Amino acid sequence: MPRVNFAEDIVPLSSFRSDVTRLMTQTRTTHRPVVVTQNGRASTVFLDVNDYQELLDKADLAMELYKGEQDIQAGRVLSSGEVRESVLSSLGI
């Protein structure tokens, strides 16, 4: 997902309300999020649903990799032979 373009993608809430259809098209086309401000401060990020799903999927993958690293560091690992034996045993072979 491309990063925010500070000149185009930061809008005050009043502009967001009046131009939401164009901003929806913009996020879908550019894949950049729109940052909505309220009282001069960032308040909300508006994002295309497909880009949001991709972001969640990447976060899930990163968490699984982190858990795997934790397992390795804690010694919760099996050799390839142990895995093979376990799979064959579960298959009744």
N, C-alpha and C positions, 0 to 999 in steps of 0.2 A: 504494500500500500504506500503510495507516495506521501511525502510529508506535507504538512500544512504550508500553503503559500500565504505568507503573512499579509500580502497586499490584497488578496482576493478571498481568503477563507476565514477571516475573522469579521463577524458582523454583530452589531448590537441587536438586542432582542426586538426592538421596534422594526428594524429592517428585515429581520428574519420573518416576523409575522406578516409583513406586507409582501414579501418576495419568496415565500416558502416553496412554491412550485418551481421557480427557477433554480433555487438552491438544491432541491431534490434532484433535478436533472443534472446540475453541476456535480453533485457527489457521485451520481451514477456514472457520469461520463468521465470525470477526472480521477475517480477513486480516491480523492482527497477528502478528509473530513472537514466539516465547517465548525468552527468554534463560535459559539454564541455567547456574547457578553451581556452582563446585567450590571448596571451601575458601574461601568468601566472595568469590570473584572470578569475573567473567564468563568462561565457558569455551566455550560452544557456543550457536549460534542455531538454533532449531527453526522451520521455515517450511513452509507448504503448498507442494506441488510446483508448482502453477499460479502461485502468487505468485513462486516462485523462477524459473520460466521467464520470467515477465514482467520480473523484475529483470535477468536475463541479456539479454533482448531489448533493454531500454532501455540497458544498458551497451554492447552492440554498436552500437546506433544512435549513442550519444554518441561512440564511438570513430571511426565513419565520419565524423561531422560534424567531429571534431577533425582527421582526416586531410585532409578537404576544405579546412579552414581553412589547414592547413599547405601544401597544394598552391597555394592562392591566394596566400599570402604568398611562396612560392618562385617564383611566376610560371608554374607548371605548369597553364596554363589555355588553352582554345581559345575563339575567338569563336563565336557562333551560326552564322555563315557557314561557318567551318571544320568545325564539327560536321556541318552539313548536307551539305557536300561529301563528307566522309568516309563518312557513312551512304549517300548516293546512290552513291558509288563502290563501297562494299562490296556494294550491291544490284545493281551492274552497270548503273546508270542514268546 
